[in-house]
Amino acid sequence: MLVVDNLIKRFGGFTAVNNVSFKVDQGEIVGLIGPNGSGKSTIFNMLSGTFAPSQGSIRFEGHELSGLAPHTIINRGIGRTFQIPRPFRRLSIFDNVELAGYYGQNRHSRAKASDAAKRALGLVGLPTDRHASVDGLGAAGLKKLELAKALATGPKLLLADESLGGLDEKEMDQAANMLRKIRDELGITIIWVEHIMGVLMRVVDRVMVLDHGEKISEGLPGVVASDPRVIEVYLGTDAQATQAAAAERRR
């Protein structure tokens, strides 16, 4: 479905992503992890059209995406969430999601965008009442709203950017189960950037690890969790949590 070859992104003299290649097959949930500044968000920004690659190729369903505008990429079937939800505060929950649906696959039909919003809100467990306010949403609710907006665009590939940030343990499990449900019930392929590795490792099919803009490991969760290069990057508690989660997933 997605083929990324030799992707490079430079900002002046700084190379944020250096010669990264990977593939994502239809129906996979792929985890993308790494320390802060490792290049995860920069890759998402290139996949979604916010940044143009300095070099390299991004092919989605056989078509080159490099250099395309974000709205064009959304219309090709790639949706994304953002680490920090920023809804339109003057719009209701429903209107925020309907607007996203109209911007995505349903841009020629308000009725279809409305239907997409109802489906997305129902899936994530938010009210479909057109007058429900965004102001009443806590951290978990805002994450759900962000996910509903992305789903309303009609993605074939979802880029989930730190969906667990700011959530408590129960909310993390619910959010992780929601991503798995989206894949299993809707057939949407997912690339998931996350820092909470213990939860991520229980859900994903494969993991890719970045460090200083370069890919240092890729494979099944158990294999990656045992990779000495990954352990070196995630010294101490994070490495132990990663290995424990991968072991639990194998059981």
Backbone as CSV, one residue per row, in Angstrom:
resi,resn,N_x,N_y,N_z,CA_x,CA_y,CA_z,C_x,C_y,C_z
1,MET,0.823,-1.209,0.000,0.000,0.000,0.000,0.863,1.267,0.000
2,LEU,1.809,1.333,0.937,2.695,2.491,1.045,4.137,2.034,0.916
3,VAL,4.879,2.709,0.032,6.292,2.393,-0.166,7.080,3.695,-0.052
4,VAL,7.957,3.762,0.929,8.797,4.939,1.160,10.238,4.547,0.872
5,ASP,10.884,5.272,-0.043,12.252,4.938,-0.448,13.193,6.106,-0.203
6,ASN,14.223,5.850,0.597,15.348,6.784,0.760,14.890,8.201,1.085
7,LEU,13.993,8.312,2.048,13.400,9.601,2.389,14.392,10.439,3.197
8,ILE,14.583,11.682,2.754,15.480,12.619,3.425,14.748,13.954,3.581
9,LYS,14.896,14.571,4.767,14.374,15.911,4.973,15.426,16.747,5.666
10,ARG,15.799,17.837,5.000,16.786,18.763,5.558,16.115,20.099,5.854
11,PHE,16.516,20.693,6.940,16.124,22.064,7.276,17.415,22.873,7.359
12,GLY,17.754,23.550,6.269,19.044,24.219,6.212,20.153,23.187,6.269
13,GLY,21.046,23.334,7.238,22.140,22.380,7.376,21.827,21.203,8.284
14,PHE,20.593,21.136,8.800,20.210,20.059,9.724,19.407,19.005,8.981
15,THR,19.803,17.748,9.118,19.082,16.640,8.494,18.195,15.979,9.540
16,ALA,16.877,16.178,9.417,15.927,15.648,10.401,15.584,14.188,10.133
17,VAL,15.550,13.815,8.857,15.292,12.429,8.450,16.338,12.069,7.418
18,ASN,17.023,10.939,7.639,18.167,10.611,6.811,18.036,9.223,6.187
19,ASN,17.632,9.205,4.927,17.669,7.974,4.123,16.832,6.843,4.746
20,VAL,15.577,7.157,5.052,14.671,6.185,5.670,13.802,5.524,4.603
21,SER,13.758,4.209,4.615,12.915,3.432,3.699,12.077,2.443,4.498
22,PHE,10.835,2.249,4.082,9.982,1.236,4.704,8.752,1.008,3.825
23,LYS,8.056,-0.090,4.104,6.818,-0.425,3.414,5.735,-0.708,4.443
24,VAL,4.499,-0.425,4.079,3.354,-0.763,4.915,2.337,-1.477,4.042
25,ASP,1.966,-2.686,4.453,0.987,-3.468,3.704,-0.423,-3.142,4.176
26,GLN,-1.379,-3.338,3.292,-2.775,-3.087,3.634,-3.190,-3.957,4.823
27,GLY,-3.869,-3.321,5.792,-4.369,-4.043,6.948,-3.424,-4.127,8.116
28,GLU,-2.226,-3.582,8.000,-1.265,-3.618,9.106,-1.497,-2.474,10.087
29,ILE,-1.062,-2.693,11.325,-0.836,-1.602,12.263,0.664,-1.583,12.524
30,VAL,1.312,-0.526,12.101,2.766,-0.399,12.224,3.074,0.678,13.249
31,GLY,3.869,0.341,14.250,4.289,1.307,15.247,5.552,2.026,14.805
32,LEU,5.581,3.335,15.013,6.755,4.146,14.691,7.192,4.824,15.984
33,ILE,8.342,4.400,16.506,8.781,4.896,17.806,10.187,5.470,17.715
34,GLY,10.556,6.196,18.753,11.880,6.797,18.842,11.854,7.942,19.826
35,PRO,13.006,8.361,20.319,13.059,9.471,21.276,12.576,10.773,20.641
36,ASN,12.346,11.776,21.478,12.025,13.098,20.949,13.140,13.560,20.017
37,GLY,12.740,14.129,18.882,13.718,14.605,17.913,14.265,13.537,16.993
38,SER,13.666,12.349,17.015,14.195,11.258,16.177,13.701,11.311,14.742
39,GLY,12.691,12.140,14.470,12.209,12.282,13.095,10.828,11.726,12.843
40,LYS,10.129,11.252,13.876,8.812,10.631,13.701,7.797,11.614,13.115
41,SER,7.646,12.765,13.756,6.665,13.734,13.288,7.050,14.304,11.923
42,THR,8.349,14.425,11.672,8.782,14.916,10.358,8.365,13.940,9.266
43,ILE,8.479,12.642,9.533,8.017,11.652,8.554,6.513,11.775,8.347
44,PHE,5.748,11.908,9.424,4.298,12.089,9.286,3.991,13.344,8.476
45,ASN,4.733,14.413,8.719,4.493,15.649,7.976,4.796,15.492,6.491
46,MET,5.758,14.657,6.153,6.027,14.402,4.739,4.973,13.482,4.134
47,LEU,4.550,12.478,4.884,3.515,11.573,4.367,2.201,12.303,4.131
48,SER,1.908,13.299,4.968,0.630,14.004,4.864,0.711,15.275,4.027
49,GLY,1.893,15.619,3.528,2.019,16.759,2.618,2.341,18.081,3.274
50,THR,2.499,18.104,4.602,2.853,19.350,5.272,4.268,19.792,4.902
51,PHE,5.191,18.822,4.817,6.551,19.065,4.349,6.766,18.310,3.046
52,ALA,7.526,18.928,2.139,7.973,18.215,0.945,9.319,17.563,1.248
53,PRO,9.540,16.323,0.839,10.843,15.690,1.076,11.961,16.441,0.363
54,SER,13.132,16.465,0.972,14.304,17.001,0.291,14.772,16.029,-0.788
55,GLN,14.671,14.750,-0.483,14.978,13.684,-1.440,14.125,12.473,-1.085
56,GLY,13.993,11.571,-2.061,13.296,10.328,-1.797,11.919,10.274,-2.418
57,SER,11.273,9.141,-2.220,9.996,8.867,-2.870,8.984,8.349,-1.857
58,ILE,7.729,8.812,-2.002,6.601,8.308,-1.215,5.531,7.857,-2.206
59,ARG,5.291,6.546,-2.261,4.301,6.013,-3.181,3.173,5.366,-2.391
60,PHE,1.944,5.787,-2.713,0.757,5.260,-2.040,-0.166,4.675,-3.096
61,GLU,-0.426,3.392,-2.967,-1.227,2.655,-3.953,-0.689,2.868,-5.370
62,GLY,0.635,2.887,-5.475,1.290,2.981,-6.771,1.475,4.387,-7.308
63,HIS,1.028,5.406,-6.581,1.114,6.794,-7.062,2.060,7.604,-6.180
64,GLU,2.876,8.419,-6.813,3.827,9.259,-6.098,3.094,10.403,-5.396
65,LEU,3.415,10.600,-4.103,2.777,11.662,-3.325,3.687,12.843,-3.067
66,SER,4.978,12.685,-3.240,5.926,13.745,-2.899,5.570,15.040,-3.616
67,GLY,5.444,16.120,-2.834,5.167,17.423,-3.412,3.700,17.756,-3.538
68,LEU,2.802,16.796,-3.267,1.375,17.079,-3.347,0.912,17.850,-2.119
69,ALA,-0.124,18.655,-2.288,-0.670,19.438,-1.183,-1.420,18.531,-0.206
70,PRO,-1.509,18.944,1.071,-2.198,18.109,2.055,-3.618,17.721,1.672
71,HIS,-4.404,18.671,1.114,-5.795,18.324,0.773,-5.846,17.288,-0.337
72,THR,-4.873,17.308,-1.234,-4.829,16.297,-2.291,-4.495,14.930,-1.714
73,ILE,-3.580,14.898,-0.767,-3.203,13.631,-0.137,-4.367,13.069,0.671
74,ILE,-5.104,13.932,1.360,-6.299,13.470,2.075,-7.288,12.854,1.097
75,ASN,-7.469,13.499,-0.034,-8.408,12.975,-1.025,-7.924,11.692,-1.673
76,ARG,-6.618,11.414,-1.594,-6.086,10.135,-2.076,-6.328,9.007,-1.065
77,GLY,-6.650,9.404,0.194,-6.979,8.377,1.177,-6.043,8.259,2.361
78,ILE,-5.279,9.327,2.676,-4.425,9.323,3.867,-4.933,10.392,4.821
79,GLY,-5.359,9.965,6.004,-5.805,10.891,7.037,-4.854,10.851,8.213
80,ARG,-4.888,11.890,9.046,-3.977,11.910,10.186,-4.603,12.613,11.383
81,THR,-4.117,12.239,12.556,-4.409,12.992,13.767,-3.169,13.797,14.128
82,PHE,-3.325,14.682,15.110,-2.209,15.508,15.564,-2.009,15.309,17.061
83,GLN,-0.773,15.483,17.507,-0.433,15.285,18.911,-1.286,16.160,19.828
84,ILE,-1.452,17.420,19.449,-2.195,18.383,20.270,-3.484,18.748,19.538
85,PRO,-4.630,18.263,20.023,-5.898,18.587,19.352,-6.180,20.090,19.412
86,ARG,-6.558,20.645,18.281,-6.914,22.070,18.230,-8.247,22.211,17.485
87,PRO,-9.344,21.840,18.135,-10.650,21.957,17.473,-11.051,23.423,17.320
88,PHE,-12.020,23.650,16.436,-12.612,24.982,16.320,-13.575,25.154,17.484
89,ARG,-13.225,26.010,18.434,-13.979,26.151,19.666,-15.364,26.751,19.449
90,ARG,-15.550,27.478,18.371,-16.854,28.072,18.109,-17.802,27.103,17.396
91,LEU,-17.269,25.965,17.016,-18.099,24.946,16.373,-18.403,23.837,17.375
92,SER,-19.537,23.177,17.183,-19.883,22.038,18.025,-18.981,20.853,17.698
93,ILE,-19.070,19.807,18.540,-18.353,18.576,18.263,-18.720,18.061,16.882
94,PHE,-20.011,18.003,16.604,-20.463,17.465,15.318,-19.944,18.304,14.163
95,ASP,-20.035,19.624,14.291,-19.616,20.493,13.188,-18.123,20.369,12.913
96,ASN,-17.315,20.190,13.963,-15.887,19.974,13.756,-15.647,18.736,12.896
97,VAL,-16.348,17.652,13.199,-16.126,16.403,12.479,-16.739,16.456,11.081
98,GLU,-17.895,17.084,10.957,-18.520,17.228,9.644,-17.622,18.047,8.704
99,LEU,-17.030,19.098,9.235,-16.126,19.921,8.430,-14.952,19.093,7.922
100,ALA,-14.396,18.241,8.793,-13.303,17.364,8.364,-13.773,16.414,7.272
101,GLY,-14.994,15.878,7.419,-15.533,14.988,6.398,-15.719,15.692,5.066
102,TYR,-16.142,16.939,5.117,-16.328,17.690,3.880,-14.996,18.010,3.213
103,TYR,-13.965,18.173,4.032,-12.626,18.451,3.513,-12.007,17.206,2.886
104,GLY,-12.468,16.024,3.305,-11.877,14.774,2.834,-12.593,14.181,1.635
105,GLN,-13.008,12.925,1.778,-13.568,12.199,0.645,-14.944,12.704,0.225
106,ASN,-15.637,13.466,1.098,-17.016,13.871,0.822,-17.120,15.359,0.495
107,ARG,-16.087,15.888,-0.144,-15.995,17.329,-0.340,-17.059,17.888,-1.280
108,HIS,-17.744,17.034,-2.013,-18.759,17.530,-2.947,-20.173,17.375,-2.393
109,SER,-20.310,16.911,-1.139,-21.647,16.638,-0.619,-21.707,16.893,0.880
110,ARG,-22.491,17.882,1.287,-22.692,18.152,2.712,-23.396,16.968,3.373
111,ALA,-24.333,16.350,2.665,-25.066,15.211,3.238,-24.125,14.040,3.512
112,LYS,-23.218,13.767,2.583,-22.271,12.665,2.790,-21.286,12.989,3.914
113,ALA,-20.884,14.247,3.996,-19.992,14.653,5.082,-20.690,14.500,6.428
114,SER,-21.974,14.819,6.475,-22.750,14.672,7.693,-22.867,13.205,8.094
115,ASP,-23.120,12.344,7.114,-23.200,10.908,7.397,-21.855,10.371,7.900
116,ALA,-20.771,10.842,7.282,-19.436,10.416,7.702,-19.164,10.855,9.140
117,ALA,-19.607,12.059,9.503,-19.426,12.563,10.862,-20.197,11.709,11.868
118,LYS,-21.427,11.344,11.535,-22.232,10.512,12.434,-21.562,9.156,12.661
119,ARG,-21.059,8.558,11.597,-20.405,7.254,11.730,-19.144,7.360,12.582
120,ALA,-18.347,8.385,12.319,-17.080,8.537,13.043,-17.320,8.813,14.520
121,LEU,-18.273,9.681,14.826,-18.565,10.004,16.223,-19.128,8.794,16.958
122,GLY,-19.976,8.033,16.278,-20.507,6.822,16.889,-19.420,5.811,17.186
123,LEU,-18.455,5.711,16.288,-17.382,4.740,16.466,-16.506,5.078,17.663
124,VAL,-16.201,6.364,17.853,-15.307,6.748,18.945,-16.051,7.016,20.250
125,GLY,-17.376,7.008,20.192,-18.150,7.171,21.413,-18.404,8.603,21.831
126,LEU,-18.465,9.530,20.876,-18.800,10.913,21.169,-20.229,11.208,20.705
127,PRO,-20.892,12.204,21.292,-22.289,12.484,20.947,-22.442,12.984,19.505
128,THR,-23.542,12.577,18.882,-23.837,13.019,17.519,-24.809,14.202,17.510
129,ASP,-25.154,14.689,18.674,-25.989,15.881,18.804,-25.260,17.070,18.184
130,ARG,-25.911,17.756,17.294,-25.267,18.873,16.592,-24.908,20.035,17.520
131,HIS,-25.437,20.045,18.725,-25.209,21.193,19.599,-24.262,20.888,20.746
132,ALA,-23.762,19.651,20.842,-22.842,19.302,21.926,-21.551,20.110,21.781
133,SER,-21.121,20.727,22.893,-19.999,21.664,22.843,-18.656,20.971,23.011
134,VAL,-17.667,21.495,22.326,-16.291,21.031,22.472,-15.746,21.365,23.859
135,ASP,-16.256,22.410,24.472,-15.701,22.892,25.736,-15.815,21.881,26.859
136,GLY,-16.746,20.962,26.784,-16.915,19.987,27.833,-16.001,18.785,27.734
137,LEU,-15.172,18.718,26.722,-14.323,17.555,26.508,-13.024,17.656,27.305
138,GLY,-12.681,16.575,27.998,-11.383,16.497,28.651,-10.340,15.967,27.691
139,ALA,-9.198,15.544,28.241,-8.097,15.073,27.391,-8.521,13.883,26.538
140,ALA,-9.205,12.911,27.146,-9.626,11.726,26.394,-10.642,12.088,25.333
141,GLY,-11.569,12.990,25.670,-12.574,13.408,24.702,-11.972,14.133,23.516
142,LEU,-10.977,14.969,23.768,-10.322,15.689,22.675,-9.550,14.729,21.760
143,LYS,-8.937,13.696,22.357,-8.261,12.683,21.540,-9.276,11.938,20.673
144,LYS,-10.447,11.633,21.237,-11.501,10.979,20.463,-11.986,11.878,19.332
145,LEU,-12.125,13.167,19.630,-12.554,14.110,18.597,-11.532,14.170,17.469
146,GLU,-10.264,14.195,17.825,-9.197,14.224,16.819,-9.266,12.984,15.936
147,LEU,-9.522,11.840,16.547,-9.629,10.594,15.794,-10.870,10.596,14.917
148,ALA,-11.982,11.089,15.447,-13.218,11.153,14.658,-13.043,12.047,13.432
149,LYS,-12.356,13.155,13.597,-12.107,14.057,12.462,-11.317,13.349,11.368
150,ALA,-10.287,12.611,11.786,-9.480,11.888,10.797,-10.304,10.812,10.102
151,LEU,-11.125,10.082,10.861,-11.942,9.018,10.265,-12.989,9.580,9.312
152,ALA,-13.508,10.757,9.610,-14.535,11.349,8.760,-14.010,11.714,7.377
153,THR,-12.695,11.857,7.248,-12.134,12.160,5.927,-12.147,10.944,5.002
154,GLY,-12.451,9.757,5.552,-12.528,8.547,4.739,-11.183,7.949,4.386
155,PRO,-10.291,7.782,5.366,-8.938,7.311,5.032,-8.874,5.817,4.742
156,LYS,-7.940,5.464,3.878,-7.526,4.069,3.730,-6.319,3.804,4.631
157,LEU,-5.516,4.845,4.838,-4.350,4.810,5.716,-4.492,5.917,6.741
158,LEU,-4.414,5.554,8.023,-4.521,6.517,9.110,-3.157,6.699,9.757
159,LEU,-2.722,7.956,9.876,-1.498,8.307,10.592,-1.911,8.799,11.968
160,ALA,-1.724,7.958,12.977,-2.149,8.272,14.345,-0.946,8.803,15.124
161,ASP,-0.989,10.080,15.464,0.162,10.746,16.075,-0.061,10.927,17.573
162,GLU,0.573,10.061,18.371,0.532,10.119,19.834,-0.898,10.186,20.371
163,SER,-1.663,9.151,20.080,-3.061,9.095,20.509,-3.228,8.866,22.002
164,LEU,-2.145,8.531,22.725,-2.245,8.228,24.151,-1.783,9.369,25.049
165,GLY,-1.200,10.403,24.474,-0.639,11.488,25.267,-1.679,12.159,26.157
166,GLY,-1.373,12.299,27.449,-2.263,12.972,28.379,-3.359,12.109,28.958
167,LEU,-3.391,10.817,28.628,-4.452,9.927,29.097,-3.985,9.120,30.307
168,ASP,-4.949,8.696,31.134,-4.590,7.800,32.229,-4.540,6.368,31.707
169,GLU,-4.192,5.420,32.588,-3.961,4.044,32.141,-5.193,3.425,31.490
170,LYS,-6.357,3.624,32.094,-7.591,3.078,31.532,-7.901,3.697,30.180
171,GLU,-7.733,5.001,30.077,-7.993,5.695,28.818,-7.017,5.263,27.736
172,MET,-5.765,4.994,28.124,-4.784,4.496,27.159,-5.221,3.163,26.561
173,ASP,-5.660,2.259,27.423,-6.106,0.951,26.939,-7.304,1.098,26.006
174,GLN,-8.223,1.991,26.351,-9.397,2.214,25.510,-9.000,2.782,24.148
175,ALA,-8.063,3.732,24.161,-7.615,4.331,22.902,-6.896,3.314,22.030
176,ALA,-6.055,2.467,22.645,-5.347,1.447,21.888,-6.324,0.435,21.296
177,ASN,-7.317,0.033,22.098,-8.336,-0.894,21.588,-9.139,-0.260,20.457
178,MET,-9.348,1.051,20.537,-10.075,1.752,19.477,-9.305,1.680,18.157
179,LEU,-7.992,1.856,18.204,-7.197,1.770,16.984,-7.264,0.366,16.387
180,ARG,-7.208,-0.647,17.242,-7.310,-2.010,16.748,-8.694,-2.261,16.127
181,LYS,-9.741,-1.699,16.744,-11.100,-1.834,16.221,-11.230,-1.163,14.854
182,ILE,-10.594,-0.022,14.707,-10.631,0.694,13.426,-10.013,-0.153,12.316
183,ARG,-8.921,-0.823,12.651,-8.298,-1.709,11.663,-9.175,-2.931,11.389
184,ASP,-9.641,-3.577,12.453,-10.354,-4.838,12.308,-11.731,-4.665,11.668
185,GLU,-12.451,-3.613,12.043,-13.824,-3.448,11.570,-13.942,-2.594,10.314
186,LEU,-13.050,-1.634,10.156,-13.130,-0.745,8.996,-12.090,-1.061,7.925
187,GLY,-11.125,-1.911,8.265,-10.098,-2.270,7.293,-9.112,-1.159,7.014
188,ILE,-8.992,-0.209,7.943,-8.086,0.927,7.742,-6.686,0.552,8.230
189,THR,-5.710,0.744,7.383,-4.308,0.522,7.734,-3.838,1.677,8.618
190,ILE,-2.961,1.399,9.583,-2.570,2.418,10.556,-1.052,2.446,10.730
191,ILE,-0.487,3.653,10.724,0.870,3.881,11.232,0.709,4.705,12.499
192,TRP,1.260,4.199,13.589,1.000,4.788,14.898,2.303,5.249,15.533
193,VAL,2.450,6.567,15.678,3.568,7.151,16.414,3.167,7.255,17.874
194,GLU,4.031,6.751,18.764,3.668,6.770,20.180,4.911,6.699,21.054
195,HIS,4.845,7.346,22.221,5.911,7.249,23.220,5.588,6.214,24.288
196,ILE,4.301,5.877,24.437,3.894,4.913,25.466,4.055,3.517,24.872
197,MET,5.277,3.005,24.933,5.598,1.784,24.187,4.969,0.537,24.772
198,GLY,4.760,0.508,26.096,4.173,-0.673,26.688,2.810,-0.994,26.111
199,VAL,2.004,0.033,25.825,0.681,-0.164,25.223,0.824,-0.444,23.733
200,LEU,1.634,0.342,23.067,1.795,0.178,21.618,2.225,-1.236,21.245
201,MET,3.174,-1.803,21.987,3.720,-3.117,21.651,2.686,-4.231,21.729
202,ARG,1.600,-4.012,22.497,0.560,-5.024,22.609,-0.387,-5.021,21.414
203,VAL,-0.318,-3.968,20.606,-1.319,-3.780,19.549,-0.747,-3.943,18.146
204,VAL,0.463,-3.450,17.922,0.981,-3.341,16.554,1.423,-4.696,16.005
205,ASP,1.456,-4.777,14.681,1.970,-5.961,13.992,3.485,-5.884,13.806
206,ARG,3.972,-4.689,13.524,5.409,-4.468,13.334,5.782,-3.147,13.982
207,VAL,7.074,-2.986,14.219,7.585,-1.753,14.822,8.785,-1.266,14.014
208,MET,8.864,0.048,13.832,10.044,0.676,13.244,10.565,1.697,14.250
209,VAL,11.877,1.706,14.455,12.493,2.578,15.455,13.421,3.572,14.775
210,LEU,13.255,4.848,15.118,14.118,5.906,14.608,14.995,6.456,15.723
211,ASP,16.166,6.907,15.352,17.042,7.611,16.281,17.887,8.591,15.482
212,HIS,17.820,9.857,15.864,18.555,10.912,15.160,18.279,10.874,13.652
213,GLY,17.017,10.663,13.288,16.604,10.726,11.894,16.865,9.490,11.069
214,GLU,17.447,8.452,11.688,17.762,7.239,10.942,17.003,6.045,11.505
215,LYS,16.662,5.103,10.643,16.009,3.877,11.090,17.068,2.946,11.652
216,ILE,16.889,2.552,12.929,17.885,1.686,13.562,17.376,0.264,13.764
217,SER,16.062,0.054,13.641,15.528,-1.296,13.824,14.131,-1.367,13.222
218,GLU,13.750,-2.557,12.782,12.403,-2.773,12.246,12.093,-4.258,12.308
219,GLY,10.864,-4.581,12.696,10.475,-5.981,12.727,9.331,-6.239,13.682
220,LEU,9.135,-7.510,14.041,8.099,-7.885,14.991,8.408,-7.268,16.363
221,PRO,7.373,-6.987,17.161,7.608,-6.335,18.455,8.637,-7.041,19.320
222,GLY,8.567,-8.362,19.407,9.513,-9.092,20.247,10.938,-8.984,19.765
223,VAL,11.109,-9.002,18.449,12.450,-8.892,17.873,13.027,-7.504,18.128
224,VAL,12.214,-6.474,17.892,12.678,-5.100,18.080,12.991,-4.829,19.549
225,ALA,12.143,-5.351,20.452,12.353,-5.108,21.882,13.653,-5.712,22.385
226,SER,14.153,-6.732,21.682,15.401,-7.384,22.085,16.622,-6.872,21.335
227,ASP,16.414,-5.934,20.423,17.512,-5.404,19.613,18.425,-4.544,20.502
228,PRO,19.714,-4.849,20.585,20.625,-4.060,21.436,20.627,-2.573,21.097
229,ARG,20.431,-2.237,19.824,20.415,-0.821,19.452,19.212,-0.111,20.052
230,VAL,18.077,-0.800,20.099,16.876,-0.213,20.679,17.022,-0.084,22.186
231,ILE,17.565,-1.111,22.816,17.774,-1.075,24.263,18.707,0.062,24.642
232,GLU,19.718,0.307,23.816,20.658,1.401,24.090,19.961,2.753,24.038
233,VAL,19.025,2.905,23.075,18.291,4.159,22.951,17.325,4.330,24.114
234,TYR,16.644,3.242,24.464,15.649,3.286,25.540,16.204,2.626,26.798
235,LEU,17.206,3.204,27.373,17.826,2.640,28.576,16.835,2.613,29.731
236,GLY,16.921,1.582,30.560,16.168,1.539,31.804,14.724,1.156,31.618
237,THR,13.827,1.920,32.238,12.424,1.545,32.377,11.746,1.361,31.035
238,ASP,11.981,2.274,30.098,11.310,2.175,28.809,11.662,0.875,28.108
239,ALA,12.920,0.505,28.133,13.338,-0.732,27.481,12.694,-1.938,28.147
240,GLN,12.643,-1.935,29.480,12.028,-3.044,30.195,10.542,-3.134,29.886
241,ALA,9.854,-1.994,29.840,8.423,-1.994,29.526,8.175,-2.491,28.119
242,THR,9.061,-2.091,27.195,8.921,-2.531,25.810,9.061,-4.047,25.712
243,GLN,10.064,-4.600,26.373,10.277,-6.045,26.325,9.134,-6.791,26.994
244,ALA,8.632,-6.268,28.116,7.539,-6.936,28.808,6.268,-6.950,27.970
245,ALA,5.984,-5.827,27.308,4.791,-5.765,26.468,4.898,-6.689,25.281
246,ALA,6.081,-6.745,24.684,6.274,-7.640,23.537,6.134,-9.097,23.969
247,ALA,6.638,-9.434,25.163,6.506,-10.799,25.669,5.054,-11.149,25.929
248,GLU,4.296,-10.187,26.472,2.877,-10.410,26.719,2.124,-10.650,25.422
249,ARG,2.495,-9.908,24.380,1.829,-10.057,23.086,2.103,-11.451,22.496
250,ARG,3.310,-11.991,22.729,3.634,-13.329,22.195,2.807,-14.402,22.885
251,ARG,2.432,-14.162,24.167,1.592,-15.131,24.881,0.179,-15.073,24.347
